Amino acid sequence: MTVLISPSELVDELASSAPPRLLDVRWALAQPDGHADFEASHIPGAVYVDVDTELADIGDPARGRHPLPTPEAFQAAARAWGLDDGDAVVVYDAGPSYGAARAWWLLRHAGVHDVRILDGGLAEWVGEGGPVEAGAVEPRPGAITLGWGHMPVIDGDAAAAWPEHGFLLDARAPERFRGDIEPMDPVAGHIPGAVNAPTSDNLAEDGRFYGRGGLGERFADLGIDASDPVAVYCGSGVTAAHEIAALEIAGFRAALYPGSWSEWANTPGRPVGTGEQSVGRMGHPLPHPKGHVARQQAH
């Protein structure tokens, strides 16, 4: 399935007889509520989506900072956005596509087949001359019927055992992986056996994803090939979805550990690794990185 859509492709599709539904998923750790930014400027026809209240079921620290919503709550949210059965959906955010990727993953998990991430987000849309509008949006209710379980998911016990037979990727920044700092969760470090693959390395300088070849090279640098089981976690399960999107662009299917480090760090007795990783799957030494300057964007 196609993961991305470019601004120029979106212009054409919005002018077609069956335009996609637009979801604006403005979100950042430092500013999780993006509603004010949405009302200041968004793509015409877009509906605001709140990561914390609609794409997560926040409350119990033992489940992590952004546990998955219930299927019932997510269907209610999707109907409130105006989605109907058979709709094509395009998700975007202000730039790096972290919030958008969470919406992309959840919609795919719920059985929506035609959902794509606007490559480069609102910044690229505006940079290519796309129109914007301001103001509140009240969509008419939709009637979509969603499923659940269409994307692979693992729990903490599976994450603990995963490095014995596959690659467990930690999508956080290197300093958090090493345990040098931990600004969000009660324990610093990483799941033992995990391999650090920062989400930021999925993107070129303009905020667009590298293409299949570039991302394929990135994950090959970590020793991953098509036969390897791959699972991903991050701090709370949001940016890990971005890594799963990048892996899918590269031709890999990966499982999500939704609770991620925030669940792991709040579970008594879980072991903690610190420092740089030196081994990958089944104790194999990691290859030396080859660098990413030659990667190509998707568009």
C-alpha positions in Angstrom: 0.0 0.0 0.0 1.1 3.6 -0.7 2.2 5.3 2.6 2.9 8.8 1.3 1.2 11.4 -0.9 3.1 14.5 -2.1 1.6 18.1 -2.0 1.2 18.1 -5.8 -0.5 14.8 -5.8 -2.9 16.0 -3.1 -3.8 19.1 -5.1 -4.9 16.8 -8.0 -6.8 14.4 -5.7 -8.6 17.3 -4.0 -9.8 18.5 -7.4 -11.1 15.1 -8.3 -14.6 13.7 -8.1 -13.7 11.7 -5.0 -11.4 13.9 -2.9 -9.8 12.3 0.2 -10.7 13.3 3.8 -8.1 15.5 5.4 -7.1 15.1 9.0 -4.8 17.6 10.7 -2.9 15.9 13.5 -0.9 18.9 14.9 1.1 17.5 17.9 4.5 17.8 19.6 5.8 16.7 23.0 6.4 20.4 24.0 2.9 21.4 22.7 0.6 18.4 22.5 -2.6 20.5 22.0 -2.4 21.8 18.4 -5.9 23.1 18.1 -5.0 26.8 18.3 -2.4 26.3 15.5 -5.1 24.5 13.5 -7.5 27.3 13.8 -4.8 29.8 12.8 -4.0 27.9 9.5 -4.9 24.6 8.0 -5.5 23.0 4.6 -9.0 23.8 3.4 -11.4 21.0 4.4 -9.2 19.5 7.1 -10.5 18.4 10.5 -8.5 18.7 13.6 -7.5 15.4 15.4 -6.2 15.5 19.0 -3.4 12.9 19.7 -3.9 12.9 23.5 -7.7 12.6 23.6 -8.6 10.9 20.4 -5.5 8.8 19.4 -4.7 7.5 22.9 -6.4 6.4 26.2 -4.3 8.3 28.7 -4.7 7.7 32.4 -2.8 4.7 33.8 1.0 5.2 33.9 1.5 1.4 34.0 0.1 1.4 30.4 2.4 4.1 29.2 1.9 7.7 28.3 0.0 7.1 25.0 -1.7 3.7 25.2 -3.9 2.8 22.3 -7.6 4.0 22.5 -10.3 1.3 22.7 -11.8 0.3 19.3 -15.1 1.8 20.4 -13.6 5.1 21.3 -11.6 5.3 18.1 -14.6 4.5 16.0 -16.5 7.3 17.8 -13.7 9.7 17.1 -13.5 8.7 13.4 -17.2 9.3 13.0 -16.8 12.7 14.7 -14.2 13.6 12.1 -16.8 12.9 9.4 -15.4 9.7 8.1 -17.6 7.2 6.2 -16.9 3.7 4.9 -14.8 3.7 1.8 -13.3 7.2 2.3 -9.7 7.8 1.3 -7.9 9.7 4.1 -4.8 11.9 4.1 -3.2 12.8 7.4 -0.7 15.6 8.0 0.8 17.7 10.8 3.0 20.8 11.0 6.2 19.1 9.7 7.9 15.9 10.8 4.8 13.8 10.5 5.0 12.2 14.0 1.4 13.0 14.9 0.3 12.2 11.4 2.0 8.8 11.5 0.2 7.9 14.7 -3.1 8.6 13.0 -2.0 6.7 9.9 -1.0 3.7 12.0 -4.3 3.7 14.0 -6.5 4.0 10.9 -4.6 1.1 9.2 -4.9 -0.9 12.5 -8.7 -0.2 12.3 -8.9 -1.5 8.8 -8.9 1.7 6.7 -6.9 0.7 3.7 -6.5 4.0 1.8 -4.8 6.3 4.3 -1.6 8.2 3.4 0.7 10.7 5.1 1.2 14.1 3.4 5.0 14.0 2.9 6.6 17.0 4.5 3.3 18.1 6.2 1.8 21.5 6.2 5.3 23.1 5.8 5.8 21.5 2.4 2.2 22.2 1.4 2.6 25.9 2.0 6.1 25.8 0.5 4.7 24.5 -2.7 1.9 27.2 -2.8 -0.9 25.1 -1.4 -3.8 27.2 0.0 -4.7 27.5 3.7 -7.6 28.8 5.6 -8.3 29.8 9.2 -11.1 29.2 11.7 -12.9 26.5 13.5 -14.3 23.4 11.7 -17.4 21.5 12.7 -17.6 18.4 10.4 -20.9 16.7 9.8 -20.9 13.3 11.6 -19.7 10.3 9.6 -20.9 6.7 9.8 -17.7 4.7 9.3 -17.5 1.2 10.8 -14.0 0.2 11.9 -12.4 -3.1 12.7 -9.3 -3.7 14.8 -6.0 -5.7 14.8 -4.9 -5.1 11.2 -1.4 -4.0 12.2 0.9 -6.2 14.3 1.2 -5.3 17.9 3.4 -6.7 20.8 3.3 -6.3 24.5 6.1 -5.9 27.0 6.8 -9.6 27.4 7.1 -10.0 23.7 9.4 -7.0 23.5 11.7 -8.5 26.1 12.1 -11.7 24.1 12.1 -10.1 20.7 15.9 -9.6 20.4 16.3 -13.3 20.6 14.9 -13.8 17.2 14.5 -10.4 15.5 15.3 -6.7 15.6 13.8 -4.6 18.3 14.2 -1.0 17.2 14.3 1.9 19.7 13.1 5.0 17.7 14.2 7.6 20.4 17.1 10.0 20.2 20.5 8.5 21.0 20.9 10.3 24.3 17.7 8.8 25.6 18.5 5.4 24.3 21.9 5.5 26.1 20.3 6.7 29.3 22.2 9.9 29.4 18.9 11.8 30.0 15.3 10.9 30.4 13.0 14.0 30.4 9.7 12.1 30.4 9.8 8.7 32.2 10.9 7.5 35.6 13.9 5.4 34.4 16.6 6.2 31.8 17.9 3.6 29.3 16.6 1.1 26.8 15.1 -2.4 26.6 18.1 -4.8 26.6 19.0 -6.1 23.2 17.3 -3.2 21.4 19.0 -1.3 18.5 18.8 2.5 18.4 17.3 3.7 15.1 16.3 7.4 15.7 13.1 8.4 14.0 14.7 11.7 12.9 16.9 9.7 10.5 13.9 8.7 8.4 13.7 12.3 7.1 15.6 14.6 4.8 16.4 18.1 5.7 13.1 19.4 4.3 11.1 17.1 6.5 10.2 14.6 3.8 10.8 10.9 4.1 13.7 9.4 2.3 12.5 7.1 -0.5 12.4 3.3 -0.6 16.0 3.0 -1.6 17.3 5.4 1.0 15.3 3.9 3.8 16.2 0.4 2.7 19.8 1.4 2.9 19.2 2.9 6.4 17.7 -0.3 7.8 20.2 -2.5 5.9 22.9 -0.6 7.7 21.5 -2.0 10.9 21.7 -5.5 9.6 18.0 -5.9 8.8 16.9 -7.9 5.8 13.5 -9.1 4.5 13.5 -12.3 6.6 14.0 -10.5 9.9 11.1 -10.0 12.3 11.1 -6.3 13.3 9.3 -4.6 16.2 9.5 -0.9 17.2 9.1 1.2 20.3 9.8 4.8 21.3 9.0 6.8 24.4 5.2 6.4 24.3 4.2 4.7 21.1 3.7 7.9 19.0 6.9 8.4 17.0 7.4 4.6 16.7 4.5 4.7 14.2 6.7 7.0 12.1 9.4 4.4 12.1 6.9 1.7 11.1 5.8 3.9 8.2 9.4 4.3 7.2 10.0 0.6 7.4 6.9 0.0 5.2 8.2 2.4 2.6 11.4 0.4 2.7 9.5 -2.9 2.2 9.5 -4.2 5.8 6.5 -5.0 8.0 7.0 -4.2 11.6 5.1 -4.6 14.9 4.4 -1.8 17.3 5.0 -2.0 21.1 2.3 0.6 22.0 3.3 1.0 25.7 6.9 1.6 24.6 9.6 2.9 27.1 7.0 4.7 29.2 5.2 1.4 30.0 8.5 -0.5 30.4 9.9 2.1 32.8 6.7 2.0 34.9 6.7 -1.8 35.2 8.5 -3.1 38.3 11.2 -5.7 37.6 11.9 -4.8 33.9 15.6 -4.8 33.2 17.3 -1.7 31.8 20.1 -1.4 29.3 22.3 1.7 29.2 25.1 3.0 26.9 25.6 2.3 23.2 24.4 -1.0 21.8 27.1 -3.3 20.3 25.0 -6.2 19.2 21.8 -6.7 17.2 19.6 -9.7 16.6 20.7 -12.8 18.5 23.9 -11.2 19.6 25.3 -10.5 16.1 27.7 -7.5 16.0 26.1 -4.5 14.3 27.7 -3.3 11.1 29.3 0.1 11.0 26.9 2.8 9.7 27.5 3.9 6.1 26.0 7.3 6.4 22.9 8.7 4.9 23.9 11.5 2.6 23.1 9.6 -0.6 19.6 8.8 0.3 16.8 9.8 -2.0 13.5 11.3 -1.1 10.2 9.5 -1.9 9.2 12.3 -4.2 
